Amino acid sequence: MNFSKKSLKLMSVLAGTMLMGSVFAGCGDEGNADEIKVGANFERTGNVANYGQATLDGFNLAIKEINEAGGINGKKIKVVEADNKSEASEAVNAATKLISDDKVKVIVGPAVTANVIAESQVATDNKVPVIAPDATSPDVTVENGKVKPFIFRSCFIDPQQGSVMAKFAAEQLKAKTAVIYVDNSSDYSKSLGKVFKEKFEAAGGKVLMEEAFLAKDQDFKAALTKLKTANADVVFVPAYYEEVGKIVKQARELGFAQPFLGTDGWDDSKVADIAGADALNKTYFSTHYSDKDAEVKGFIDAFTKEYGHAPNVFAALGYDAGKMLVDAIKRAGSDDPEKIREALEQTKDLKVGTGIITMDKNHNPIKQAVILENKNGDRVMVAKIMPDAE
């Protein structure tokens, strides 16, 4: 199900109104005094379940580590999981349940932008902090120029990805022209397309054509045939793994030889399963870390030992969110949501799974981005970029 920002906000306001009565009615139910309840609102089923489950796995690993080390001030963290089914309306329902029924102190998740935005009003109305591990749209933490006081994230934002890919296209690939193909049902995809166009044209390039598809589409050849007539130097497709794999595969079948560029939505092994290794040659995407980077080896080894397979980027960001949460609760010295919120704002030089992060004034972490190239079935890191603080 797809929703406009207006309808997402209405859903959240309605849910928040109902929830306030439920919370007040349940006052006094604080649960076990020896535990800190944390909600995990993720896409366990549905179109982007692969992202949600991977992020949850990484988050749970971070929580398991702190609990096995004795917890925080003698208290263990209890994770209460909820499945939002990869739908915005269900993300609101899950957040409502976690706050009213389960009495969580913080919510981590959902994974994707639209679902976090849907949840954010409910959480804000009830003063429960949210950490979004994967949602990269600026709208997640800032609305109408104002910072949402209870919403944070552990990933970098779309402008950083869009800027990095536009710069990479112009400077390293020497591209003069581009076409853009976005998922019109995804705020994430549309935001990235907009930023890429602005930055690429500011660097002297020209976007010749823009086309759109919808999540769960299967046949992309009509739009790809149209895009092919532009004969652009590069094709920018900021989308999620299921559609990306099919788009690249069908584009190569139509004779596209140009490089395809993407963002962290590409960062899943299923892209290669769908597209094939040969089709993915000459494709590049921005993401949060490289598994060949020595700085993240500790996290990779721990995750592989726990789950029996290597982590993807979403698992890494879930782990980062867990580390952020644990650090904030420690510094807050309390499980009081307002004190946790204040501690999250003050996060500085924190070592997490993918590197070092510091929270900026818009509740976005300052952290590095990398660009990976798909090459003969492998991924090669071609750039590593740390942005300056605002």
C-alpha positions as CSV (number, residue, x, y, z in Angstrom):
1,M,0.0,0.0,0.0
2,N,1.3,3.4,-0.9
3,F,0.5,6.7,0.9
4,S,1.1,10.4,0.3
5,K,2.9,12.4,3.0
6,K,-0.5,14.0,3.8
7,S,-2.3,10.7,4.4
8,L,0.7,9.3,6.4
9,K,0.5,12.3,8.7
10,L,-3.3,11.9,9.1
11,M,-2.9,8.3,10.0
12,S,-0.2,9.1,12.6
13,V,-2.3,11.9,14.1
14,L,-5.4,9.7,14.4
15,A,-3.4,6.9,15.9
16,G,-1.6,9.3,18.3
17,T,-5.0,10.7,19.5
18,M,-6.3,7.2,20.2
19,L,-3.0,6.2,21.8
20,M,-2.9,9.0,24.3
21,G,-6.1,7.8,25.9
22,S,-4.7,4.2,26.0
23,V,-1.5,5.3,27.6
24,F,-3.2,7.4,30.3
25,A,-5.6,4.5,30.9
26,G,-2.7,2.2,31.4
27,C,-0.6,4.4,33.7
28,G,1.1,2.6,36.5
29,D,2.0,-0.5,34.5
30,E,5.8,-0.1,34.4
31,G,6.6,-3.8,33.9
32,N,9.7,-5.5,35.3
33,A,11.9,-3.1,37.2
34,D,15.0,-5.1,36.2
35,E,14.6,-4.6,32.5
36,I,14.4,-1.8,30.0
37,K,11.8,-2.4,27.3
38,V,12.7,-1.4,23.8
39,G,10.4,-1.7,20.7
40,A,11.6,-3.1,17.4
41,N,9.2,-2.1,14.7
42,F,10.4,-3.8,11.5
43,E,9.4,-5.1,8.1
44,R,9.4,-8.8,9.0
45,T,7.1,-9.7,6.1
46,G,6.1,-7.9,2.8
47,N,8.0,-6.3,0.0
48,V,11.1,-5.2,1.9
49,A,11.2,-7.9,4.5
50,N,14.8,-8.7,3.6
51,Y,15.8,-5.2,4.8
52,G,13.7,-5.4,8.0
53,Q,14.8,-8.8,9.1
54,A,18.5,-8.0,8.4
55,T,18.3,-4.8,10.3
56,L,16.6,-6.5,13.2
57,D,19.3,-9.2,13.3
58,G,22.0,-6.6,13.6
59,F,20.1,-4.7,16.3
60,N,19.5,-7.9,18.3
61,L,23.2,-8.7,18.2
62,A,24.1,-5.4,19.7
63,I,21.5,-5.9,22.5
64,K,22.7,-9.5,23.1
65,E,26.2,-8.2,23.5
66,I,25.3,-5.7,26.2
67,N,23.0,-8.1,28.0
68,E,25.6,-10.8,28.1
69,A,28.0,-8.2,29.5
70,G,25.7,-7.5,32.4
71,G,23.3,-5.1,30.9
72,I,23.1,-1.4,31.9
73,N,23.3,-0.5,35.5
74,G,22.1,-4.0,36.4
75,K,19.2,-3.9,34.0
76,K,18.8,-6.1,30.9
77,I,17.3,-4.7,27.7
78,K,14.2,-6.6,26.6
79,V,13.4,-6.2,22.9
80,V,9.7,-6.3,22.0
81,E,9.3,-7.1,18.3
82,A,6.5,-6.0,16.0
83,D,5.9,-6.7,12.3
84,N,4.8,-3.7,10.2
85,K,4.4,-5.9,7.1
86,S,6.3,-3.4,4.9
87,E,3.2,-1.1,5.0
88,A,3.0,2.5,6.4
89,S,-0.4,1.9,8.0
90,E,0.9,-1.2,9.8
91,A,3.9,0.8,10.9
92,V,1.6,3.1,12.7
93,N,-0.4,0.2,14.2
94,A,2.8,-1.5,15.4
95,A,4.1,1.7,17.0
96,T,0.8,2.2,18.7
97,K,0.9,-1.3,20.2
98,L,4.5,-1.0,21.3
99,I,3.8,2.2,23.2
100,S,0.4,1.6,24.6
101,D,0.4,-2.2,25.3
102,D,4.1,-3.0,25.7
103,K,5.1,0.3,27.4
104,V,8.5,0.5,25.5
105,K,10.8,3.3,26.3
106,V,12.3,3.7,22.8
107,I,11.5,2.3,19.4
108,V,14.1,1.2,16.9
109,G,12.9,1.0,13.3
110,P,11.2,0.7,10.9
111,A,13.7,0.2,8.1
112,V,12.3,2.2,5.2
113,T,11.6,5.9,5.0
114,A,7.9,5.9,4.4
115,N,7.2,3.6,7.4
116,V,9.4,5.7,9.8
117,I,7.6,8.9,8.7
118,A,4.3,7.2,9.3
119,E,5.3,6.2,12.8
120,S,7.0,9.5,13.8
121,Q,3.9,11.5,14.8
122,V,2.6,8.8,17.1
123,A,6.0,8.5,18.8
124,T,6.4,12.3,19.1
125,D,3.0,12.8,20.5
126,N,3.8,10.2,23.2
127,K,7.4,11.4,23.7
128,V,9.0,8.1,22.9
129,P,12.3,8.4,21.0
130,V,12.8,6.6,17.7
131,I,16.1,5.5,16.1
132,A,15.7,4.9,12.4
133,P,18.6,2.6,11.3
134,D,18.1,2.7,7.5
135,A,15.7,5.6,6.5
136,T,17.8,8.1,4.6
137,S,15.3,10.8,3.5
138,P,15.8,14.2,5.2
139,D,12.1,14.3,6.0
140,V,12.5,11.6,8.6
141,T,14.1,13.9,11.2
142,V,13.1,17.4,9.8
143,E,9.6,18.6,8.9
144,N,8.9,22.1,7.5
145,G,12.4,23.2,8.5
146,K,12.0,22.1,12.1
147,V,13.8,19.2,13.7
148,K,11.5,16.4,15.1
149,P,12.6,16.3,18.7
150,F,12.1,12.6,19.2
151,I,13.3,11.2,15.9
152,F,16.9,10.1,15.2
153,R,18.8,7.9,12.8
154,S,22.0,5.8,12.6
155,C,22.5,6.1,8.8
156,F,23.6,9.0,6.6
157,I,20.9,11.0,4.6
158,D,19.9,11.1,1.0
159,P,21.7,14.4,0.2
160,Q,25.0,12.8,1.1
161,Q,24.3,9.7,-1.1
162,G,22.9,11.8,-4.0
163,S,25.8,14.3,-3.7
164,V,28.4,11.4,-3.6
165,M,26.9,9.7,-6.7
166,A,26.6,12.9,-8.7
167,K,30.2,13.8,-7.9
168,F,31.4,10.3,-8.7
169,A,29.5,10.3,-12.0
170,A,30.9,13.7,-13.0
171,E,34.4,13.5,-11.8
172,Q,35.4,9.8,-11.9
173,L,33.2,8.5,-14.7
174,K,33.5,11.8,-16.6
175,A,29.7,11.7,-17.3
176,K,28.2,14.7,-19.1
177,T,24.6,13.4,-19.3
178,A,22.4,11.2,-17.2
179,V,18.9,9.7,-17.1
180,I,17.0,9.0,-13.8
181,Y,14.6,6.1,-13.1
182,V,12.9,6.3,-9.8
183,D,10.3,4.3,-7.8
184,N,7.4,6.7,-7.6
185,S,5.9,4.8,-4.7
186,S,9.0,5.4,-2.5
187,D,9.9,8.7,-0.7
188,Y,13.4,7.3,-0.5
189,S,13.8,6.9,-4.2
190,K,12.2,10.2,-5.2
191,S,14.3,12.1,-2.7
192,L,17.5,10.6,-4.1
193,G,16.5,11.3,-7.6
194,K,15.9,14.9,-6.8
195,V,19.2,15.4,-5.0
196,F,21.2,13.6,-7.7
197,K,19.7,15.8,-10.4
198,E,20.4,19.0,-8.5
199,K,24.0,18.1,-7.7
200,F,24.8,16.5,-11.1
201,E,23.6,19.6,-13.0
202,A,25.4,21.9,-10.5
203,A,28.5,20.1,-11.5
204,G,27.9,20.9,-15.2
205,G,26.1,17.7,-16.2
206,K,22.6,17.5,-17.8
207,V,19.8,15.1,-16.9
208,L,18.2,14.3,-20.2
209,M,15.2,12.3,-19.1
210,E,13.3,11.0,-16.0
211,E,11.0,8.0,-15.8
212,A,9.3,6.3,-12.9
213,F,8.0,2.9,-11.9
214,L,6.1,1.4,-8.9
215,A,7.2,-1.1,-6.3
216,K,6.4,-4.7,-7.3
217,D,6.4,-3.9,-11.0
218,Q,7.8,-6.8,-13.0
219,D,8.2,-5.5,-16.6
220,F,10.3,-2.3,-17.0
221,K,11.1,-2.6,-20.7
222,A,8.8,0.1,-22.0
223,A,10.3,2.8,-19.8
224,L,13.8,1.5,-20.3
225,T,13.3,1.5,-24.1
226,K,12.3,5.2,-23.8
227,L,15.3,6.0,-21.6
228,K,17.6,4.3,-24.0
229,T,16.8,6.8,-26.7
230,A,18.4,9.5,-24.6
231,N,21.8,7.8,-25.1
232,A,23.0,9.2,-21.7
233,D,26.4,8.5,-20.3
234,V,25.0,7.0,-17.0
235,V,21.7,5.8,-15.6
236,F,20.8,6.6,-12.0
237,V,18.4,4.1,-10.3
238,P,18.0,4.8,-6.6
239,A,15.7,1.9,-5.6
240,Y,15.4,-1.3,-3.7
241,Y,17.0,-4.6,-4.5
242,E,14.0,-6.5,-6.0
243,E,13.3,-3.9,-8.7
244,V,16.9,-3.0,-9.2
245,G,17.9,-6.6,-10.1
246,K,15.1,-6.8,-12.7
247,I,15.8,-3.3,-14.1
248,V,19.5,-4.0,-14.6
249,K,18.8,-7.4,-16.1
250,Q,16.1,-6.1,-18.5
251,A,18.2,-3.0,-19.4
252,R,21.2,-5.2,-20.4
253,E,18.8,-7.4,-22.5
254,L,17.8,-4.2,-24.3
255,G,21.4,-3.4,-25.1
256,F,22.2,-0.8,-22.4
257,A,26.0,-0.7,-22.1
258,Q,26.2,2.4,-20.0
259,P,27.1,2.3,-16.3
260,F,24.2,2.1,-13.9
261,L,24.4,4.0,-10.6
262,G,22.6,3.4,-7.4
263,T,22.4,3.8,-3.7
264,D,22.3,1.7,-0.5
265,G,19.0,0.1,-1.6
266,W,21.2,-1.9,-4.0
267,D,23.3,-3.3,-1.1
268,D,21.9,-6.8,-1.0
269,S,23.1,-10.1,-2.4
270,K,19.7,-10.7,-4.0
271,V,20.5,-8.1,-6.7
272,A,23.1,-10.4,-8.1
273,D,20.8,-13.4,-7.8
274,I,18.1,-11.5,-9.9
275,A,20.3,-9.6,-12.4
276,G,23.2,-12.0,-12.8
277,A,26.9,-11.1,-12.3
278,D,27.5,-10.2,-15.9
279,A,24.6,-7.8,-16.1
280,L,25.9,-6.1,-12.9
281,N,29.3,-5.2,-14.4
282,K,29.8,-1.5,-14.8
283,T,27.4,-0.7,-11.9
284,Y,28.2,1.4,-8.9
285,F,26.4,2.3,-5.7
286,S,26.9,4.3,-2.5
287,T,26.5,2.5,0.8
288,H,27.5,2.6,4.4
289,Y,30.5,0.3,4.6
290,S,32.6,-2.2,2.8
291,D,33.1,-5.7,4.1
292,K,36.7,-5.4,2.9
293,D,37.3,-2.4,5.3
294,A,39.5,-3.5,8.2
295,E,37.7,-1.0,10.5
296,V,34.5,-3.1,10.4
297,K,36.0,-6.5,10.7
298,G,35.1,-6.9,14.4
299,F,31.4,-6.4,13.7
300,I,31.5,-8.8,10.7
301,D,33.2,-11.5,12.6
302,A,30.7,-11.2,15.5
303,F,27.7,-11.2,13.2
304,T,28.9,-14.2,11.2
305,K,29.5,-16.2,14.4
306,E,26.0,-15.4,15.7
307,Y,24.0,-16.0,12.5
308,G,26.2,-18.3,10.4
309,H,26.4,-15.9,7.4
310,A,28.0,-12.5,6.7
311,P,26.0,-9.4,7.4
312,N,24.6,-7.1,4.7
313,V,24.5,-3.3,5.1
314,F,21.1,-3.3,6.8
315,A,22.4,-5.7,9.5
316,A,25.3,-3.3,10.0
317,L,23.0,-0.3,10.4
318,G,20.8,-2.2,12.8
319,Y,23.9,-3.0,14.9
320,D,24.9,0.7,14.8
321,A,21.4,1.7,16.0
322,G,21.8,-0.8,18.9
323,K,25.1,0.7,19.8
324,M,23.6,4.2,19.7
325,L,20.8,3.1,21.9
326,V,23.0,1.4,24.5
327,D,25.4,4.4,24.6
328,A,22.5,6.8,25.1
329,I,20.9,4.8,27.9
330,K,24.2,4.5,29.7
331,R,24.9,8.3,29.5
332,A,21.3,9.1,30.4
333,G,21.7,7.0,33.6
334,S,18.0,6.2,33.3
335,D,15.4,4.6,31.1
336,D,13.4,7.8,31.1
337,P,12.5,8.5,27.5
338,E,13.2,12.2,27.8
339,K,16.7,11.6,29.2
340,I,17.4,9.1,26.5
341,R,16.3,11.6,23.9
342,E,18.7,14.2,25.3
343,A,21.5,11.7,25.4
344,L,20.9,10.7,21.8
345,E,21.2,14.4,20.8
346,Q,24.6,14.5,22.5
347,T,26.1,11.4,20.8
348,K,29.7,12.3,19.9
349,D,32.6,10.3,18.5
350,L,30.8,7.0,19.2
351,K,32.4,3.8,17.8
352,V,29.8,1.7,16.2
353,G,29.9,-1.2,13.7
354,T,30.6,0.8,10.6
355,G,32.9,3.4,12.0
356,I,32.6,6.6,14.2
357,I,29.5,8.7,14.4
358,T,28.6,12.1,15.9
359,M,25.0,13.4,15.9
360,D,24.4,16.7,14.1
361,K,21.9,19.4,14.8
362,N,19.3,17.7,12.6
363,H,19.6,14.3,14.4
364,N,21.6,12.9,11.5
365,P,24.9,11.1,12.2
366,I,28.0,12.4,10.6
367,K,29.6,9.3,9.2
368,Q,31.5,8.1,6.1
369,A,30.0,6.8,2.9
370,V,31.7,4.4,0.5
371,I,31.1,3.7,-3.2
372,L,31.3,0.1,-4.4
373,E,31.7,-1.3,-7.9
374,N,30.1,-4.6,-8.9
375,K,32.9,-6.3,-10.9
376,N,32.8,-10.0,-12.1
377,G,30.6,-11.1,-9.2
378,D,32.6,-9.2,-6.6
379,R,32.4,-5.8,-5.0
380,V,35.3,-3.4,-5.1
381,M,35.5,-0.3,-2.9
382,V,36.4,2.6,-5.2
383,A,35.9,5.5,-2.8
384,K,35.5,6.3,0.9
385,I,34.2,9.7,1.9
386,M,33.7,11.4,5.3
387,P,31.5,14.5,5.1
388,D,32.3,17.6,7.1
389,A,30.0,18.6,10.0
390,E,27.6,21.4,9.4
